[in-house]
Amino acid sequence: MVKKVHLFKTLEDRVKWAEARQRLIARNIANSDTPGKKPFDLELKKHSSANAGTMARTHAKHIDTKGGFSNNYRIIEDTENTDPFGEGGSSINAQAELVKMAETKTKHQGLHTIYTNYVGMYNQALSKR
């Protein structure tokens, strides 16, 4: 009997995080000249039973978590990359957002490489039976 492989689920979670983070960063960049807008980011949660459960939208002004967001990560306000003197009164630093986008793309490519290699090894192991 073959045991359930958790690596695929973990990789899938990480890829979904990278995709959702790219969407959120793109939204930040699109709002970089909107007065009063603040940057947001996705924080990847550690896997543990304490994090089990679902995200809940507890206030009408909170970002909606539907549409691809998972309970394996959460939306946080990005206080590290704010620009208090940003254009048009926005605190979003577009250059910092572009750097985050490039970092996320690199992580996504790495995850894809790991997944592809693992599937190849898995198929090779099964074909020798």
Summary of the structure (lengths in Angstrom):
residues: 129
radius of gyration: 18.3
end to end distance: 13.3
largest distance: 64.4
contacts: 304
relative contact order: 0.20
helix: 50%
strand: 9%
